[in-house]
Amino acid sequence: MNEVQTIAVISAMREELAPLKQRLNIEEEGIKGGFLLSIAHFEGLRVILAVSGVGKANAAACMQQVITLYRPSEVINIGAAGSLNDRLQVGAMVLVSESLYHDVDCTGVGEAPNTLPRIPRVIPSDSGLIQQLSQVAANLDLSCHTGRIATGDTFVSDGERRKSIRKQTDAELVEMETAAFAQIAYLNGIPFVSVRSVSDNADGEAEISFETFLAETSERNARLLDTYLSVQAQQLQPVS
Ligand code: ADE
């Protein structure tokens, strides 16, 4: 028997995953290793939805749990992010082309800034996934950008911090999980990409903006993912 194709979609918060979950028919759900995991079948495709919790340690542990349990052929992260670039406004959707940590410093032991030993400073996302998701977004008339994201264990809500992260990393967005997801995917050799929609500008208004726009950004991400999953499922159907 052929192994079923599995795609995992992972978010830090339940709210970020909720609109996609509502669109799927969840058949099984439970907490494993502390993480809420839900399973749906989308035509011939198995879809794993995982909620990691916020921050790098949660992201890494959940990603490894999902990979170990289900061996997905790809993992996609969806969520919100703060914008570091004045040209990316609230609501903008970004396919993350690469990620790095803004709060890692091993320069004292000879590493480049923002770099962990034996891990690339900047971890590229899977180019095939970016291409396929861009195509789906274009077909849906969803405007979307590509760009670099900076990850750290801080909710950035201060204009000076925003500027300094932008200067140090040259990233378009900031959030709290993507580089950790990407690092674990990289170590396991699993294709990975993150889709992040801007909920705030990582400045003094960030908290209120995040709370106001989280649901809207999650809805937009879900539209893209729902169609993407359906395209993937159709491609699995045998041609007669
Ligand atoms: N996720 C969404 N907005 C964020 C911000 N301003 N800082 C960190 N993570 C975020």
Residues whose N, C-alpha, C, O or C-beta is under 5 A from the ligand:
A	BS01	ADE	A80 A81 G82 T154 F155 V156 V174 E175 M176 S199 D200 A202 A206
